[in-house]
Amino acid sequence: MGILISVITITLLVLCYVRMYNRLKRLFVKVQEGSAGIDVALEKRYDMLMCEERRKVSGRTLPALINLIRSAMRETAISSLSLKHR
């Protein structure tokens, strides 16, 4: 009788372990799929913004482009300096 109870207990413990392991794996896959979806959305948004920027830039002259690049570099330098001082 004691052996039967111990076999049933071990069997139940193994089944509980397998169920919990499978649930954790399923949740892990859902998290991975969610972050992959976010990555795709961010890439699409980036591509869309870059296309808009290219359209805006295509009608400008060379000096205007140079000024645009210089101002962007200044803004980047200023923002990086302000982040370093925090």
Secondary structure, DSSP 8 states (H G I E B T S, - for coil): -HHHHHHHHHHHHHHHHHHHHHHHHHHHHHHHHHHHHHHHHHHHHHHHHHHHHHHHHHTS-HHHHHHHHHHHHHHHHHHHHHHHT-
